[in-house]
Amino acid sequence: DKTLERYKPKLEIYVIDFNPYIAFTVTDRFLSIGFFYESGNYDFTRELISTSPSALKFGKDLFEYYRAKAKRIL
């Protein structure tokens, strides 16, 4: 049924074959970036959060950068 089809959530999963040593979330309203130590452990003491338009653009560009290097698996 095409009516139900438009309500199905879209999910795409990508993987990259290297560790970027950051974790980030970017939405239309905020950017949050967390960092890792060289050991690979997450650093809970440092996080960058911003709602500025330039930060949101940076976050979206960063997302596209990593997605371009990733392989889609789903």
CORQUIKA-V914791 format. One record per pair of residues at least 24 apart in sequence whose C-alpha atoms are under 8 Angstrom apart, sorted by sequence separation. I is the first residue (numbers start at 1). J is the second residue. D is the distance in whole Angstrom. If there is no record, write none. Layout:
# CORQUIKA-V914791
i=[I I]
j=[J J]
d=[D D]
This chain:
# CORQUIKA-V914791
i=[31 30 31 30 29 28 31 27 26 26 25 26 24 16 14 16 17 16 15 16 14 15 14 15 14 15 13 14 12 13 14 12 13 12 11]
j=[55 55 56 56 56 56 59 56 56 59 59 60 59 66 67 69 70 70 70 71 70 71 71 72 72 73 72 73 72 73 74 73 74 74 74]
d=[7 8 6 6 7 7 6 7 7 6 8 7 8 8 7 7 8 5 5 6 6 5 5 7 4 7 6 6 7 6 7 8 5 5 8]
